[in-house]
Amino acid sequence: MVVVGDALSLKRRLAERLDVSDKTVQRAIAKLEAEKLVRRVARHYSAGGQASNYYDLSPLVDRLKDIAGDFIEAREEARKAKRKAERPGLRNRKKAAEVES
């Protein structure tokens, strides 16, 4: 299980790193929870009071593992297309060099 603890400081740290408001992070986490990609787990003190929640990121990690291959494949296709666009006449130059030899 992938767990992120201390929900309040997590939200603040994420907001600072992403340069967005705490509320924006809260809304994003709520959306991830609604899509069942993140699970909020309530914690309680032994005396009975509620402690800060923590987040189980396992569903999100599992989903990312499922689609990682698609991202890798798309990145490779983009690299090939970029290389081809950067050197459009390379094949013709190679053929001309072979003919001249």
C-alpha positions as CSV (number, residue, x, y, z in Angstrom):
1,M,0.0,0.0,0.0
2,V,1.3,3.4,-0.9
3,V,0.4,5.8,1.9
4,V,0.9,9.5,2.3
5,G,0.5,10.7,5.9
6,D,-0.5,14.0,7.6
7,A,-3.0,15.2,5.1
8,L,-2.9,18.9,6.1
9,S,0.9,19.3,5.6
10,L,0.7,17.2,2.4
11,K,-1.8,19.6,0.9
12,R,0.2,22.6,1.9
13,R,3.4,21.1,0.5
14,L,1.7,20.2,-2.8
15,A,0.2,23.6,-3.1
16,E,3.6,25.3,-2.5
17,R,5.4,23.0,-5.0
18,L,2.8,23.4,-7.7
19,D,2.3,27.1,-7.0
20,V,-1.4,26.8,-6.5
21,S,-3.8,27.4,-3.6
22,D,-4.5,24.9,-0.8
23,K,-8.1,24.8,-2.1
24,T,-7.0,23.8,-5.6
25,V,-5.1,20.9,-4.1
26,Q,-8.2,20.0,-2.0
27,R,-10.4,20.0,-5.1
28,A,-8.0,17.8,-7.0
29,I,-7.7,15.3,-4.2
30,A,-11.5,15.2,-3.9
31,K,-11.8,14.6,-7.7
32,L,-9.2,11.7,-7.4
33,E,-11.2,10.3,-4.5
34,A,-14.5,10.5,-6.5
35,E,-12.7,8.6,-9.3
36,K,-11.5,6.1,-6.8
37,L,-7.9,6.7,-7.6
38,V,-7.1,7.8,-4.0
39,R,-8.5,6.6,-0.7
40,R,-8.8,8.8,2.4
41,V,-8.2,6.7,5.5
42,A,-9.3,8.2,8.8
43,R,-7.0,7.8,11.8
44,H,-7.9,8.0,15.4
45,Y,-5.9,8.4,18.6
46,S,-6.0,5.7,21.2
47,A,-8.0,8.0,23.4
48,G,-10.7,8.2,20.8
49,G,-10.2,11.5,19.1
50,Q,-9.7,11.8,15.3
51,A,-6.1,12.3,14.1
52,S,-5.3,13.6,10.6
53,N,-6.3,11.5,7.7
54,Y,-3.8,9.8,5.4
55,Y,-4.2,8.9,1.7
56,D,-3.8,5.5,0.2
57,L,-2.4,6.0,-3.3
58,S,-2.4,2.4,-4.3
59,P,-5.3,2.6,-6.7
60,L,-3.6,5.5,-8.5
61,V,-0.2,3.7,-8.7
62,D,-2.0,0.6,-10.0
63,R,-3.7,2.6,-12.7
64,L,-0.5,4.3,-13.7
65,K,1.2,1.0,-14.0
66,D,-1.6,-0.2,-16.3
67,I,-1.1,2.8,-18.7
68,A,2.7,3.3,-18.4
69,G,3.3,1.2,-21.5
70,D,1.1,3.4,-23.5
71,F,3.0,6.5,-22.4
72,I,6.3,4.9,-23.2
73,E,5.1,3.9,-26.6
74,A,3.8,7.4,-27.3
75,R,7.0,9.0,-26.2
76,E,9.0,6.8,-28.6
77,E,6.7,7.6,-31.5
78,A,7.1,11.3,-30.8
79,R,10.9,11.0,-30.7
80,K,10.9,9.2,-34.0
81,A,8.6,11.8,-35.6
82,K,10.8,14.6,-34.2
83,R,14.0,13.0,-35.6
84,K,12.3,12.5,-38.9
85,A,11.2,16.1,-39.0
86,E,14.6,17.4,-38.0
87,R,16.3,15.4,-40.9
88,P,13.8,15.2,-43.7
89,G,16.4,14.8,-46.5
90,L,18.7,12.4,-44.7
91,R,17.5,9.3,-46.6
92,N,17.9,11.0,-49.9
93,R,21.4,12.2,-49.0
94,K,22.4,8.6,-47.9
95,K,21.1,7.2,-51.2
96,A,23.0,9.9,-53.2
97,A,26.1,9.1,-51.3
98,E,25.7,5.3,-52.0
99,V,25.2,6.0,-55.7
100,E,28.3,8.2,-55.9
101,S,30.4,5.5,-54.2
